[in-house]
Amino acid sequence: MIAKMNATLKDWYTKTVAYIKDVRRELNFVTWPTRQEIKDSTKIVFVTVIVIAIYIAVLDGVFTNVFKFIFTRF
């Protein structure tokens, strides 16, 4: 029983090490973005988030006022 557990553990360890080696090898083929590309992408994300936040805030204000008007009249 212990021999079987050791074999299973050894097999798991061998597969895990092989997987990590494969991942490291594949990472060498990745085209990583430059620092400038990361800065530009970050700026785009920030601007997009701000625009969407403003849009949602405006819609929230409009709907709040519409529903207040409806519920105070009826």
N, C-alpha and C positions, 0 to 999 in steps of 0.2 A: 504494500500500500504506500509506504513512504517512498519507495523507489519510483512508483508511478507518479507521485506528487512531484518528486524532484525532476523527473523527465518532463512533466507538464510545465513546471516552472522554468526549466531550462529552455524548453521550446518557446514559451512566452517571451522570455528574455531575448532569445535569438531573433524572434520575429520583431520585437520592439526595436532592437538595435538596428536591424535591417531597414525597418520603416523610417527611423530617424535619419539614417544614412541616405535613403532615397529622397527624403524631404530636403535635406541639405543640398543634394546634387541638383534637384529640380529648382531650388532657389537660385542657383547660378544662372539659370536660363531666363529668369524674370528680368524684364526691362523696368528698372526702378525709376520713378520720376525724379527730375532734378529739383533742387531747392527752390528755384524760381517757379517751376510748375506747381509745387506744393503751395507756395505763397499765393499764386494766382487762383488756384482752386479754393483755397481758404477764404480769400476775399469774395469770390463768387458765392460761396456758401453763406457767409455772413450777410451779404447784401440780400440774398434770396430770403433768408430767415427773417430779416428786418422787414422786407416788403410784405411777406406773408403775414407776419405779426401785425403790421399796420392794417392790412386788409381785413384780418379777422377782428381786430379791435373796432374798426369802422362798422363792419357788419353787426358785431355785438351791440354797439351803440344804437344802430338803426333798429334792430329787432327789439331791443329793450324799450326804446321809445314807442315803437309801434304797439307792442303788447301793453305797455302802460296806458297808452291812449285807448286801446280797445277795452281793457278791463276797467278803466275808470268811467267809461261812457256807458257800459252795459252792465 
